[in-house]
Amino acid sequence: MRTLLLPAALLPVALLFAACEGITAPRDPVMLEGGFVVLSVGGDHSCGVTGEGAMYCWGENRSGQLGTGGFSPASAPVRASTTQQFTRLASGLEHSCGLTADDRLFCWGANWRGQLGNASRINQAVPVEIAEHERFTVVSTGWFHTCALTQGGEAYCWGANGQAQLGAGAGDDVLVPQRVSTGLRFASISAGGFHTCAVDVNGRVHCWGANSFGQLGVGSTTDQPVPQLVTNGAGFSGVAAGYTHTCGLRPDGSVACWGRV
């Protein structure tokens, strides 16, 4: 799942949609001072960052995924309980993570599979800093796992690992950031439902984890414990992993997808 960076023309406007069941068309936009410049949508919650770096979230909150310090849902944006100024966000099924301007990583919400990376399984209702010894520049959240890239392009993942979605072999949940088993350097990464894909610095897509629908793009439906080069996976500028499918973006604007139809 990936963060949406809003174009400059939309900075004064908050493109918000009420987190209420049964609404089938966009509601009127809600205005906040400074507008939103970053928007991230999870399973049943959303978060946005204003031009001043303040974070607001709304929607369901059973696991603390709104970061407000409590567990009550919100049908309108509520300021998160943090003084951090965020530049990037990523929202998973019931957890979210954010990066600050100085590349510090904070996560909050559901943590029963260790997806927050803070060496526990306790849900967190406020953003908590992860891996203080590392600086990350990219973060992506899947259903029950999280992945991030360091300044040098090294990939780390943590959380659920039953289908090897962490890229170091299938096994128990991992409660702290763990280096993906590869010497590759990546430019982008995307955590999906139970698999992960990343684009290396040479524009090649590599995927690992669950593969029952061919979502890894390696010509089989066998799970892969470590990163594998996608068939015809060269020449990509970005990748997005969904629940059981994946799509890659090429520099010319074309898109290639693989996995469940």
KASUL-V315583 format. One line per field, one symbol per residue. ss: DSSP state (H for helix, E for strand, - for the rest). phi: phi as a letter, one per 20 degrees, with the letter a starting at -180 (. if undefined). burial: 1 if it has 9 or more other ideal C-beta (glycine too) atoms within 8 Angstrom, else 0. Layout:
# KASUL-V315583
ss: ???
phi: ???
burial: ???
This chain:
# KASUL-V315583
ss: ---EE--HHH-------------------------EEEEEE---EEEEEE----EEEEE--------------EEEEEE------EEEEEE---EEEEEE----EEEEE--------------EEEEEEE-----EEEEEE---EEEEEE----EEEEE--------------EEEEEE------EEEEEE---EEEEEE----EEEEE--------------EEEEEE------EEEEEE---EEEEEE----EEEEE--
phi: .cfdeffgfdgfdeedcfecfnedbgegfdecgnmddcccddfbbccbdefenfdccbofbfdnfemenccefbebgcffeaefdedbcbdefcbbcbdefemedccaofbfdnfemdmbdegcecfcfdlfedcddccbdefcbccbdefenfeccbofbfdmfemcnfrfgdecgcfffaefdddbbbedfcbccbdffdndeccbofbfdmfemdnbdegcfcgcfffleenddabcddfcbbcddegenfcdcbofe
burial: 101001000110111101100000000000010011111101101111110011111111101111110000110011011101111111111111111100111111111011111100001111110110010101111111111111001111111110111111000011111101110101111111111111110011111111101111110000111111110010010011110111111100000101100
